[in-house]
Amino acid sequence: MQAKNRAILDGAIVVTRESAAHAVVLAAALPEEAGYLRRELGEAFRVITTAPGGAPHPGREPEVVSLPEVKLRRRGRAKIALLEGLAAGLLRPDERVVVISGDTVDGHCVLDTVAIIELSQEEDYLDAQADAPLDLLRQVSDPAVFDTVLNLCVELGHSGREGRPVGVLITLGDHEAVLAHSHPLVLNPFEGHPVEERNILSPRARRAVREFSGLDGAFVISGEGTIIAAGRYLEELAPSARIPPGLGARHRAAAGITAATRCIAFVISESTGDTRVFGGGRILMTIEATD
């Protein structure tokens, strides 16, 4: 372990105890540092760590969340770790969390930041809207499915399709209600294929989403991860749902469908590559391409 990382961890341990935090998030793939935190803090505090991208595998520890396989800065890694921790039920929206993060130097993550986050009050840090229903995250889908969809969106926001920017809208969960409030713009490319081949945890299914990411309309995915449809036009719902100025039709559709159903929606902005997660008609978190 690098001496600087050890010093940052020792400081974070003091902060965790003195601030009466509920959990610690190590937003870096550093197994040795994670083990040190767990040994020093003991069972009094939850320690959530991160691992490099891809769909979560069965052997992974439950306190480990996955990060996209793209270059992320400290803020982006921290935001994704918090979001996935909430979706997995490892964190609760009313908790105080200590986040430890850093930047990559010569291929190694050097820790340099310790932050105390009050999840219920941190609209600025999370880039969320006021009164965002964060508790909805763990009610919608399997945590591995949520992680995989979020990772895929962040990767598409960074790399696009064949190097070209794409705008994408994906709904996750409550798929029957989403289908009832939408209609097809094109023939459904996923119809008729075996369920196991349409599960988003499958590399083949994720490749298909990338391939069809240029289609107009939304992807609809069940809470269990089955891709139900692509190219769906979402009805104009909940016109009173407020989104920040400058966001377009996909974002309005995401706000509307999540206000009218129990789904979560992911939107990739074609112009910026930013990924926004919607629930209950509100933006739950924004992960900017520059984060």
RAPE-V973396 format. One record per residue. N is the residue number from 1. RES is the residue in three letters. NEAR is the number of other C-alpha atoms within 10 Angstrom. Layout:
BEGIN
N/RES/NEAR + N/RES/NEAR
END
This chain:
BEGIN
1/MET/10 + 2/GLN/11 + 3/ALA/9 + 4/LYS/12 + 5/ASN/18 + 6/ARG/15 + 7/ALA/13 + 8/ILE/18 + 9/LEU/23 + 10/ASP/15 + 11/GLY/12 + 12/ALA/21 + 13/ILE/18 + 14/VAL/11 + 15/VAL/16 + 16/THR/23 + 17/ARG/14 + 18/GLU/9 + 19/SER/13 + 20/ALA/12 + 21/ALA/18 + 22/HIS/18 + 23/ALA/20 + 24/VAL/25 + 25/VAL/25 + 26/LEU/28 + 27/ALA/28 + 28/ALA/25 + 29/ALA/19 + 30/LEU/18 + 31/PRO/14 + 32/GLU/9 + 33/GLU/19 + 34/ALA/20 + 35/GLY/12 + 36/TYR/15 + 37/LEU/22 + 38/ARG/16 + 39/ARG/10 + 40/GLU/12 + 41/LEU/16 + 42/GLY/11 + 43/GLU/9 + 44/ALA/10 + 45/PHE/17 + 46/ARG/19 + 47/VAL/22 + 48/ILE/24 + 49/THR/25 + 50/THR/24 + 51/ALA/19 + 52/PRO/14 + 53/GLY/17 + 54/GLY/16 + 55/ALA/23 + 56/PRO/21 + 57/HIS/10 + 58/PRO/8 + 59/GLY/6 + 60/ARG/11 + 61/GLU/11 + 62/PRO/13 + 63/GLU/15 + 64/VAL/22 + 65/VAL/28 + 66/SER/27 + 67/LEU/31 + 68/PRO/22 + 69/GLU/15 + 70/VAL/15 + 71/LYS/15 + 72/LEU/20 + 73/ARG/15 + 74/ARG/20 + 75/ARG/21 + 76/GLY/22 + 77/ARG/24 + 78/ALA/25 + 79/LYS/21 + 80/ILE/26 + 81/ALA/26 + 82/LEU/26 + 83/LEU/22 + 84/GLU/26 + 85/GLY/26 + 86/LEU/20 + 87/ALA/25 + 88/ALA/23 + 89/GLY/15 + 90/LEU/18 + 91/LEU/24 + 92/ARG/20 + 93/PRO/17 + 94/ASP/13 + 95/GLU/15 + 96/ARG/21 + 97/VAL/24 + 98/VAL/25 + 99/VAL/23 + 100/ILE/22 + 101/SER/24 + 102/GLY/22 + 103/ASP/18 + 104/THR/14 + 105/VAL/9 + 106/ASP/7 + 107/GLY/7 + 108/HIS/12 + 109/CYS/17 + 110/VAL/19 + 111/LEU/25 + 112/ASP/15 + 113/THR/15 + 114/VAL/20 + 115/ALA/16 + 116/ILE/16 + 117/ILE/17 + 118/GLU/16 + 119/LEU/19 + 120/SER/16 + 121/GLN/17 + 122/GLU/13 + 123/GLU/17 + 124/ASP/10 + 125/TYR/15 + 126/LEU/22 + 127/ASP/16 + 128/ALA/22 + 129/GLN/20 + 130/ALA/14 + 131/ASP/13 + 132/ALA/20 + 133/PRO/18 + 134/LEU/24 + 135/ASP/17 + 136/LEU/19 + 137/LEU/25 + 138/ARG/20 + 139/GLN/17 + 140/VAL/20 + 141/SER/23 + 142/ASP/17 + 143/PRO/22 + 144/ALA/22 + 145/VAL/23 + 146/PHE/27 + 147/ASP/27 + 148/THR/23 + 149/VAL/22 + 150/LEU/25 + 151/ASN/22 + 152/LEU/23 + 153/CYS/27 + 154/VAL/28 + 155/GLU/23 + 156/LEU/28 + 157/GLY/28 + 158/HIS/25 + 159/SER/16 + 160/GLY/21 + 161/ARG/17 + 162/GLU/10 + 163/GLY/9 + 164/ARG/12 + 165/PRO/20 + 166/VAL/22 + 167/GLY/24 + 168/VAL/28 + 169/LEU/26 + 170/ILE/26 + 171/THR/26 + 172/LEU/26 + 173/GLY/24 + 174/ASP/19 + 175/HIS/21 + 176/GLU/13 + 177/ALA/14 + 178/VAL/24 + 179/LEU/17 + 180/ALA/10 + 181/HIS/17 + 182/SER/17 + 183/HIS/15 + 184/PRO/16 + 185/LEU/15 + 186/VAL/13 + 187/LEU/11 + 188/ASN/14 + 189/PRO/13 + 190/PHE/18 + 191/GLU/13 + 192/GLY/8 + 193/HIS/9 + 194/PRO/10 + 195/VAL/13 + 196/GLU/13 + 197/GLU/16 + 198/ARG/24 + 199/ASN/20 + 200/ILE/26 + 201/LEU/23 + 202/SER/16 + 203/PRO/14 + 204/ARG/13 + 205/ALA/18 + 206/ARG/20 + 207/ARG/13 + 208/ALA/15 + 209/VAL/22 + 210/ARG/19 + 211/GLU/12 + 212/PHE/16 + 213/SER/23 + 214/GLY/16 + 215/LEU/17 + 216/ASP/18 + 217/GLY/24 + 218/ALA/27 + 219/PHE/24 + 220/VAL/26 + 221/ILE/29 + 222/SER/23 + 223/GLY/21 + 224/GLU/18 + 225/GLY/24 + 226/THR/24 + 227/ILE/26 + 228/ILE/19 + 229/ALA/21 + 230/ALA/26 + 231/GLY/23 + 232/ARG/24 + 233/TYR/18 + 234/LEU/22 + 235/GLU/15 + 236/GLU/15 + 237/LEU/19 + 238/ALA/16 + 239/PRO/11 + 240/SER/10 + 241/ALA/17 + 242/ARG/14 + 243/ILE/16 + 244/PRO/10 + 245/PRO/6 + 246/GLY/6 + 247/LEU/10 + 248/GLY/11 + 249/ALA/9 + 250/ARG/23 + 251/HIS/23 + 252/ARG/20 + 253/ALA/25 + 254/ALA/32 + 255/ALA/28 + 256/GLY/26 + 257/ILE/28 + 258/THR/25 + 259/ALA/21 + 260/ALA/16 + 261/THR/19 + 262/ARG/21 + 263/CYS/30 + 264/ILE/30 + 265/ALA/30 + 266/PHE/27 + 267/VAL/26 + 268/ILE/30 + 269/SER/22 + 270/GLU/17 + 271/SER/10 + 272/THR/15 + 273/GLY/25 + 274/ASP/21 + 275/THR/26 + 276/ARG/24 + 277/VAL/26 + 278/PHE/31 + 279/GLY/28 + 280/GLY/24 + 281/GLY/29 + 282/ARG/24 + 283/ILE/29 + 284/LEU/26 + 285/MET/25 + 286/THR/23 + 287/ILE/24 + 288/GLU/21 + 289/ALA/20 + 290/THR/13 + 291/ASP/15
END
